[in-house]
């Protein structure tokens, strides 16, 4: 069944907000010290490998 225009627009909006939130949280996590990151089970190298920006422009 075909999706309605509003459903597609809503899904695109949610996806864009999720990408923005991912970028924000990655930046915030990178500002923490290595000890704090390690306590959360993350590494600075792992965070740096995350895409910085997924948009084409």
N, CA, C and O atoms as a Maestro MAE file, in Angstrom:
{
 s_m_m2io_version
 :::
 2.0.0
}

f_m_ct {
 s_m_title
 :::
 protein
 m_atom[228] {
  # First column is atom index #
  i_m_mmod_type
  r_m_x_coord
  r_m_y_coord
  r_m_z_coord
  i_m_residue_number
  s_m_chain_name
  s_m_pdb_residue_name
  s_m_pdb_atom_name
  i_m_atomic_number
  :::
  1 25 0.843 -1.172 0.000 1 A "UNK " " N  " 7
  2 3 0.000 0.000 0.000 1 A "UNK " " CA " 6
  3 2 0.893 1.242 0.000 1 A "UNK " " C  " 6
  4 15 1.880 1.304 0.733 1 A "UNK " " O  " 8
  5 25 0.548 2.207 -0.806 2 A "UNK " " N  " 7
  6 3 1.339 3.417 -0.944 2 A "UNK " " CA " 6
  7 2 1.205 4.286 0.307 2 A "UNK " " C  " 6
  8 15 0.129 4.394 0.894 2 A "UNK " " O  " 8
  9 25 2.311 4.896 0.698 3 A "UNK " " N  " 7
  10 3 2.285 5.797 1.850 3 A "UNK " " CA " 6
  11 2 1.710 7.141 1.422 3 A "UNK " " C  " 6
  12 15 1.883 7.573 0.282 3 A "UNK " " O  " 8
  13 25 1.040 7.779 2.333 4 A "UNK " " N  " 7
  14 3 0.483 9.088 2.039 4 A "UNK " " CA " 6
  15 2 1.603 10.133 2.059 4 A "UNK " " C  " 6
  16 15 2.690 9.906 2.591 4 A "UNK " " O  " 8
  17 25 1.305 11.251 1.476 5 A "UNK " " N  " 7
  18 3 2.263 12.355 1.443 5 A "UNK " " CA " 6
  19 2 2.643 12.790 2.853 5 A "UNK " " C  " 6
  20 15 3.816 13.028 3.139 5 A "UNK " " O  " 8
  21 25 1.653 12.894 3.732 6 A "UNK " " N  " 7
  22 3 1.922 13.345 5.092 6 A "UNK " " CA " 6
  23 2 2.766 12.335 5.858 6 A "UNK " " C  " 6
  24 15 3.647 12.727 6.622 6 A "UNK " " O  " 8
  25 25 2.515 11.045 5.671 7 A "UNK " " N  " 7
  26 3 3.302 10.013 6.350 7 A "UNK " " CA " 6
  27 2 4.757 10.080 5.881 7 A "UNK " " C  " 6
  28 15 5.670 9.990 6.701 7 A "UNK " " O  " 8
  29 25 4.982 10.234 4.585 8 A "UNK " " N  " 7
  30 3 6.336 10.331 4.051 8 A "UNK " " CA " 6
  31 2 7.045 11.579 4.580 8 A "UNK " " C  " 6
  32 15 8.216 11.519 4.954 8 A "UNK " " O  " 8
  33 25 6.339 12.697 4.611 9 A "UNK " " N  " 7
  34 3 6.919 13.938 5.136 9 A "UNK " " CA " 6
  35 2 7.280 13.785 6.610 9 A "UNK " " C  " 6
  36 15 8.346 14.222 7.043 9 A "UNK " " O  " 8
  37 25 6.393 13.168 7.370 10 A "UNK " " N  " 7
  38 3 6.645 12.951 8.790 10 A "UNK " " CA " 6
  39 2 7.858 12.055 8.993 10 A "UNK " " C  " 6
  40 15 8.711 12.351 9.830 10 A "UNK " " O  " 8
  41 25 7.945 10.969 8.243 11 A "UNK " " N  " 7
  42 3 9.087 10.056 8.361 11 A "UNK " " CA " 6
  43 2 10.399 10.754 8.003 11 A "UNK " " C  " 6
  44 15 11.420 10.522 8.651 11 A "UNK " " O  " 8
  45 25 10.379 11.595 6.990 12 A "UNK " " N  " 7
  46 3 11.578 12.351 6.618 12 A "UNK " " CA " 6
  47 2 11.971 13.342 7.706 12 A "UNK " " C  " 6
  48 15 13.157 13.534 7.974 12 A "UNK " " O  " 8
  49 25 10.990 13.965 8.327 13 A "UNK " " N  " 7
  50 3 11.259 14.897 9.414 13 A "UNK " " CA " 6
  51 2 11.881 14.172 10.602 13 A "UNK " " C  " 6
  52 15 12.848 14.659 11.188 13 A "UNK " " O  " 8
  53 25 11.341 13.028 10.956 14 A "UNK " " N  " 7
  54 3 11.868 12.251 12.076 14 A "UNK " " CA " 6
  55 2 13.301 11.805 11.785 14 A "UNK " " C  " 6
  56 15 14.159 11.873 12.665 14 A "UNK " " O  " 8
  57 25 13.562 11.359 10.578 15 A "UNK " " N  " 7
  58 3 14.907 10.922 10.206 15 A "UNK " " CA " 6
  59 2 15.907 12.078 10.271 15 A "UNK " " C  " 6
  60 15 17.031 11.899 10.738 15 A "UNK " " O  " 8
  61 25 15.504 13.251 9.809 16 A "UNK " " N  " 7
  62 3 16.387 14.418 9.855 16 A "UNK " " CA " 6
  63 2 16.686 14.827 11.302 16 A "UNK " " C  " 6
  64 15 17.816 15.190 11.628 16 A "UNK " " O  " 8
  65 25 15.673 14.767 12.160 17 A "UNK " " N  " 7
  66 3 15.887 15.099 13.565 17 A "UNK " " CA " 6
  67 2 16.813 14.097 14.240 17 A "UNK " " C  " 6
  68 15 17.629 14.466 15.085 17 A "UNK " " O  " 8
  69 25 16.680 12.821 13.861 18 A "UNK " " N  " 7
  70 3 17.544 11.783 14.428 18 A "UNK " " CA " 6
  71 2 18.999 12.006 14.019 18 A "UNK " " C  " 6
  72 15 19.905 11.853 14.838 18 A "UNK " " O  " 8
  73 25 19.222 12.364 12.762 19 A "UNK " " N  " 7
  74 3 20.587 12.654 12.307 19 A "UNK " " CA " 6
  75 2 21.167 13.837 13.069 19 A "UNK " " C  " 6
  76 15 22.330 13.805 13.473 19 A "UNK " " O  " 8
  77 25 20.368 14.879 13.270 20 A "UNK " " N  " 7
  78 3 20.821 16.064 14.001 20 A "UNK " " CA " 6
  79 2 21.160 15.697 15.449 20 A "UNK " " C  " 6
  80 15 22.165 16.159 15.989 20 A "UNK " " O  " 8
  81 25 20.333 14.879 16.066 21 A "UNK " " N  " 7
  82 3 20.579 14.460 17.448 21 A "UNK " " CA " 6
  83 2 21.853 13.619 17.537 21 A "UNK " " C  " 6
  84 15 22.623 13.767 18.485 21 A "UNK " " O  " 8
  85 25 22.082 12.740 16.562 22 A "UNK " " N  " 7
  86 3 23.302 11.932 16.546 22 A "UNK " " CA " 6
  87 2 24.543 12.811 16.448 22 A "UNK " " C  " 6
  88 15 25.528 12.580 17.149 22 A "UNK " " O  " 8
  89 25 24.495 13.816 15.581 23 A "UNK " " N  " 7
  90 3 25.631 14.731 15.444 23 A "UNK " " CA " 6
  91 2 25.879 15.489 16.742 23 A "UNK " " C  " 6
  92 15 27.026 15.656 17.156 23 A "UNK " " O  " 8
  93 25 24.819 15.944 17.380 24 A "UNK " " N  " 7
  94 3 24.943 16.695 18.620 24 A "UNK " " CA " 6
  95 2 25.539 15.833 19.731 24 A "UNK " " C  " 6
  96 15 26.456 16.261 20.433 24 A "UNK " " O  " 8
  97 25 25.014 14.617 19.887 25 A "UNK " " N  " 7
  98 3 25.497 13.767 20.972 25 A "UNK " " CA " 6
  99 2 26.934 13.321 20.743 25 A "UNK " " C  " 6
  100 15 27.703 13.215 21.699 25 A "UNK " " O  " 8
  101 25 27.306 13.059 19.504 26 A "UNK " " N  " 7
  102 3 28.689 12.685 19.224 26 A "UNK " " CA " 6
  103 2 29.630 13.826 19.596 26 A "UNK " " C  " 6
  104 15 30.678 13.599 20.201 26 A "UNK " " O  " 8
  105 25 29.259 15.041 19.239 27 A "UNK " " N  " 7
  106 3 30.072 16.203 19.602 27 A "UNK " " CA " 6
  107 2 30.169 16.392 21.105 27 A "UNK " " C  " 6
  108 15 31.234 16.713 21.632 27 A "UNK " " O  " 8
  109 25 29.055 16.193 21.790 28 A "UNK " " N  " 7
  110 3 29.063 16.340 23.249 28 A "UNK " " CA " 6
  111 2 29.921 15.255 23.895 28 A "UNK " " C  " 6
  112 15 30.658 15.534 24.841 28 A "UNK " " O  " 8
  113 25 29.837 14.042 23.403 29 A "UNK " " N  " 7
  114 3 30.642 12.952 23.953 29 A "UNK " " CA " 6
  115 2 32.133 13.171 23.706 29 A "UNK " " C  " 6
  116 15 32.961 12.829 24.550 29 A "UNK " " O  " 8
  117 25 32.473 13.738 22.555 30 A "UNK " " N  " 7
  118 3 33.882 14.007 22.268 30 A "UNK " " CA " 6
  119 2 34.465 15.064 23.192 30 A "UNK " " C  " 6
  120 15 35.685 15.156 23.328 30 A "UNK " " O  " 8
  121 25 33.620 15.859 23.827 31 A "UNK " " N  " 7
  122 3 34.136 16.883 24.732 31 A "UNK " " CA " 6
  123 2 34.474 16.308 26.112 31 A "UNK " " C  " 6
  124 15 35.104 16.982 26.927 31 A "UNK " " O  " 8
  125 25 34.060 15.070 26.374 32 A "UNK " " N  " 7
  126 3 34.369 14.431 27.654 32 A "UNK " " CA " 6
  127 2 35.798 13.907 27.671 32 A "UNK " " C  " 6
  128 15 36.415 13.729 26.620 32 A "UNK " " O  " 8
  129 25 36.320 13.661 28.871 33 A "UNK " " N  " 7
  130 3 37.679 13.118 28.976 33 A "UNK " " CA " 6
  131 2 37.646 11.603 28.729 33 A "UNK " " C  " 6
  132 15 36.585 10.981 28.764 33 A "UNK " " O  " 8
  133 25 38.814 11.031 28.481 34 A "UNK " " N  " 7
  134 3 38.919 9.617 28.137 34 A "UNK " " CA " 6
  135 2 38.435 8.700 29.259 34 A "UNK " " C  " 6
  136 15 37.877 7.637 28.984 34 A "UNK " " O  " 8
  137 25 38.635 9.088 30.503 35 A "UNK " " N  " 7
  138 3 38.188 8.272 31.634 35 A "UNK " " CA " 6
  139 2 36.661 8.155 31.653 35 A "UNK " " C  " 6
  140 15 36.122 7.072 31.881 35 A "UNK " " O  " 8
  141 25 35.978 9.256 31.417 36 A "UNK " " N  " 7
  142 3 34.515 9.241 31.391 36 A "UNK " " CA " 6
  143 2 33.998 8.409 30.229 36 A "UNK " " C  " 6
  144 15 33.039 7.652 30.379 36 A "UNK " " O  " 8
  145 25 34.633 8.549 29.073 37 A "UNK " " N  " 7
  146 3 34.221 7.760 27.913 37 A "UNK " " CA " 6
  147 2 34.413 6.270 28.168 37 A "UNK " " C  " 6
  148 15 33.559 5.455 27.819 37 A "UNK " " O  " 8
  149 25 35.533 5.925 28.777 38 A "UNK " " N  " 7
  150 3 35.815 4.530 29.065 38 A "UNK " " CA " 6
  151 2 34.792 3.967 30.056 38 A "UNK " " C  " 6
  152 15 34.402 2.805 29.942 38 A "UNK " " O  " 8
  153 25 34.362 4.762 31.010 39 A "UNK " " N  " 7
  154 3 33.356 4.329 31.982 39 A "UNK " " CA " 6
  155 2 32.019 4.033 31.301 39 A "UNK " " C  " 6
  156 15 31.244 3.208 31.785 39 A "UNK " " O  " 8
  157 25 31.749 4.705 30.180 40 A "UNK " " N  " 7
  158 3 30.518 4.467 29.424 40 A "UNK " " CA " 6
  159 2 30.684 3.374 28.376 40 A "UNK " " C  " 6
  160 15 29.731 3.025 27.680 40 A "UNK " " O  " 8
  161 25 31.895 2.835 28.263 41 A "UNK " " N  " 7
  162 3 32.133 1.781 27.289 41 A "UNK " " CA " 6
  163 2 32.404 2.299 25.886 41 A "UNK " " C  " 6
  164 15 32.224 1.570 24.911 41 A "UNK " " O  " 8
  165 25 32.833 3.539 25.776 42 A "UNK " " N  " 7
  166 3 33.126 4.146 24.478 42 A "UNK " " CA " 6
  167 2 34.602 4.514 24.400 42 A "UNK " " C  " 6
  168 15 35.279 4.633 25.421 42 A "UNK " " O  " 8
  169 25 35.084 4.691 23.198 43 A "UNK " " N  " 7
  170 3 36.444 5.177 23.019 43 A "UNK " " CA " 6
  171 2 36.410 6.394 22.090 43 A "UNK " " C  " 6
  172 15 35.503 6.539 21.270 43 A "UNK " " O  " 8
  173 25 37.387 7.241 22.228 44 A "UNK " " N  " 7
  174 3 37.467 8.438 21.391 44 A "UNK " " CA " 6
  175 2 37.598 8.063 19.911 44 A "UNK " " C  " 6
  176 15 37.031 8.730 19.045 44 A "UNK " " O  " 8
  177 25 38.346 6.999 19.629 45 A "UNK " " N  " 7
  178 3 38.524 6.565 18.244 45 A "UNK " " CA " 6
  179 2 37.200 6.091 17.642 45 A "UNK " " C  " 6
  180 15 36.907 6.354 16.475 45 A "UNK " " O  " 8
  181 25 36.406 5.390 18.453 46 A "UNK " " N  " 7
  182 3 35.101 4.920 17.987 46 A "UNK " " CA " 6
  183 2 34.188 6.104 17.653 46 A "UNK " " C  " 6
  184 15 33.474 6.081 16.650 46 A "UNK " " O  " 8
  185 25 34.219 7.124 18.489 47 A "UNK " " N  " 7
  186 3 33.393 8.301 18.242 47 A "UNK " " CA " 6
  187 2 33.865 9.060 17.007 47 A "UNK " " C  " 6
  188 15 33.045 9.595 16.261 47 A "UNK " " O  " 8
  189 25 35.148 9.111 16.788 48 A "UNK " " N  " 7
  190 3 35.670 9.820 15.610 48 A "UNK " " CA " 6
  191 2 35.333 9.100 14.310 48 A "UNK " " C  " 6
  192 15 35.264 9.723 13.251 48 A "UNK " " O  " 8
  193 25 35.122 7.787 14.389 49 A "UNK " " N  " 7
  194 3 34.767 7.033 13.187 49 A "UNK " " CA " 6
  195 2 33.308 7.243 12.782 49 A "UNK " " C  " 6
  196 15 32.936 6.979 11.639 49 A "UNK " " O  " 8
  197 25 32.490 7.713 13.710 50 A "UNK " " N  " 7
  198 3 31.106 7.983 13.375 50 A "UNK " " CA " 6
  199 2 31.072 9.082 12.325 50 A "UNK " " C  " 6
  200 15 31.904 9.990 12.348 50 A "UNK " " O  " 8
  201 25 30.125 9.007 11.412 51 A "UNK " " N  " 7
  202 3 30.055 10.046 10.375 51 A "UNK " " CA " 6
  203 2 29.825 11.427 10.975 51 A "UNK " " C  " 6
  204 15 28.968 11.612 11.840 51 A "UNK " " O  " 8
  205 25 30.596 12.377 10.507 52 A "UNK " " N  " 7
  206 3 30.467 13.731 11.013 52 A "UNK " " CA " 6
  207 2 29.254 14.412 10.401 52 A "UNK " " C  " 6
  208 15 28.584 15.209 11.058 52 A "UNK " " O  " 8
  209 25 28.974 14.098 9.148 53 A "UNK " " N  " 7
  210 3 27.823 14.690 8.468 53 A "UNK " " CA " 6
  211 2 27.421 13.741 7.355 53 A "UNK " " C  " 6
  212 15 28.253 13.352 6.536 53 A "UNK " " O  " 8
  213 25 26.159 13.368 7.320 54 A "UNK " " N  " 7
  214 3 25.694 12.405 6.328 54 A "UNK " " CA " 6
  215 2 25.071 13.080 5.108 54 A "UNK " " C  " 6
  216 15 24.816 12.415 4.103 54 A "UNK " " O  " 8
  217 25 24.826 14.366 5.177 55 A "UNK " " N  " 7
  218 3 24.197 15.052 4.056 55 A "UNK " " CA " 6
  219 2 25.198 15.264 2.933 55 A "UNK " " C  " 6
  220 15 26.405 15.323 3.167 55 A "UNK " " O  " 8
  221 25 24.692 15.378 1.720 56 A "UNK " " N  " 7
  222 3 25.561 15.586 0.565 56 A "UNK " " CA " 6
  223 2 26.038 17.017 0.454 56 A "UNK " " C  " 6
  224 15 27.063 17.279 -0.175 56 A "UNK " " O  " 8
  225 25 25.314 17.949 1.053 57 A "UNK " " N  " 7
  226 3 25.712 19.358 0.982 57 A "UNK " " CA " 6
  227 2 25.624 20.022 2.304 57 A "UNK " " C  " 6
  228 15 25.925 21.210 2.419 57 A "UNK " " O  " 8
  :::
 }
 m_bond[227] {
  # First column is bond index #
  i_m_from
  i_m_to
  i_m_order
  :::
  1 1 2 1
  2 2 3 1
  3 3 4 2
  4 3 5 1
  5 5 6 1
  6 6 7 1
  7 7 8 2
  8 7 9 1
  9 9 10 1
  10 10 11 1
  11 11 12 2
  12 11 13 1
  13 13 14 1
  14 14 15 1
  15 15 16 2
  16 15 17 1
  17 17 18 1
  18 18 19 1
  19 19 20 2
  20 19 21 1
  21 21 22 1
  22 22 23 1
  23 23 24 2
  24 23 25 1
  25 25 26 1
  26 26 27 1
  27 27 28 2
  28 27 29 1
  29 29 30 1
  30 30 31 1
  31 31 32 2
  32 31 33 1
  33 33 34 1
  34 34 35 1
  35 35 36 2
  36 35 37 1
  37 37 38 1
  38 38 39 1
  39 39 40 2
  40 39 41 1
  41 41 42 1
  42 42 43 1
  43 43 44 2
  44 43 45 1
  45 45 46 1
  46 46 47 1
  47 47 48 2
  48 47 49 1
  49 49 50 1
  50 50 51 1
  51 51 52 2
  52 51 53 1
  53 53 54 1
  54 54 55 1
  55 55 56 2
  56 55 57 1
  57 57 58 1
  58 58 59 1
  59 59 60 2
  60 59 61 1
  61 61 62 1
  62 62 63 1
  63 63 64 2
  64 63 65 1
  65 65 66 1
  66 66 67 1
  67 67 68 2
  68 67 69 1
  69 69 70 1
  70 70 71 1
  71 71 72 2
  72 71 73 1
  73 73 74 1
  74 74 75 1
  75 75 76 2
  76 75 77 1
  77 77 78 1
  78 78 79 1
  79 79 80 2
  80 79 81 1
  81 81 82 1
  82 82 83 1
  83 83 84 2
  84 83 85 1
  85 85 86 1
  86 86 87 1
  87 87 88 2
  88 87 89 1
  89 89 90 1
  90 90 91 1
  91 91 92 2
  92 91 93 1
  93 93 94 1
  94 94 95 1
  95 95 96 2
  96 95 97 1
  97 97 98 1
  98 98 99 1
  99 99 100 2
  100 99 101 1
  101 101 102 1
  102 102 103 1
  103 103 104 2
  104 103 105 1
  105 105 106 1
  106 106 107 1
  107 107 108 2
  108 107 109 1
  109 109 110 1
  110 110 111 1
  111 111 112 2
  112 111 113 1
  113 113 114 1
  114 114 115 1
  115 115 116 2
  116 115 117 1
  117 117 118 1
  118 118 119 1
  119 119 120 2
  120 119 121 1
  121 121 122 1
  122 122 123 1
  123 123 124 2
  124 123 125 1
  125 125 126 1
  126 126 127 1
  127 127 128 2
  128 127 129 1
  129 129 130 1
  130 130 131 1
  131 131 132 2
  132 131 133 1
  133 133 134 1
  134 134 135 1
  135 135 136 2
  136 135 137 1
  137 137 138 1
  138 138 139 1
  139 139 140 2
  140 139 141 1
  141 141 142 1
  142 142 143 1
  143 143 144 2
  144 143 145 1
  145 145 146 1
  146 146 147 1
  147 147 148 2
  148 147 149 1
  149 149 150 1
  150 150 151 1
  151 151 152 2
  152 151 153 1
  153 153 154 1
  154 154 155 1
  155 155 156 2
  156 155 157 1
  157 157 158 1
  158 158 159 1
  159 159 160 2
  160 159 161 1
  161 161 162 1
  162 162 163 1
  163 163 164 2
  164 163 165 1
  165 165 166 1
  166 166 167 1
  167 167 168 2
  168 167 169 1
  169 169 170 1
  170 170 171 1
  171 171 172 2
  172 171 173 1
  173 173 174 1
  174 174 175 1
  175 175 176 2
  176 175 177 1
  177 177 178 1
  178 178 179 1
  179 179 180 2
  180 179 181 1
  181 181 182 1
  182 182 183 1
  183 183 184 2
  184 183 185 1
  185 185 186 1
  186 186 187 1
  187 187 188 2
  188 187 189 1
  189 189 190 1
  190 190 191 1
  191 191 192 2
  192 191 193 1
  193 193 194 1
  194 194 195 1
  195 195 196 2
  196 195 197 1
  197 197 198 1
  198 198 199 1
  199 199 200 2
  200 199 201 1
  201 201 202 1
  202 202 203 1
  203 203 204 2
  204 203 205 1
  205 205 206 1
  206 206 207 1
  207 207 208 2
  208 207 209 1
  209 209 210 1
  210 210 211 1
  211 211 212 2
  212 211 213 1
  213 213 214 1
  214 214 215 1
  215 215 216 2
  216 215 217 1
  217 217 218 1
  218 218 219 1
  219 219 220 2
  220 219 221 1
  221 221 222 1
  222 222 223 1
  223 223 224 2
  224 223 225 1
  225 225 226 1
  226 226 227 1
  227 227 228 2
  :::
 }
}
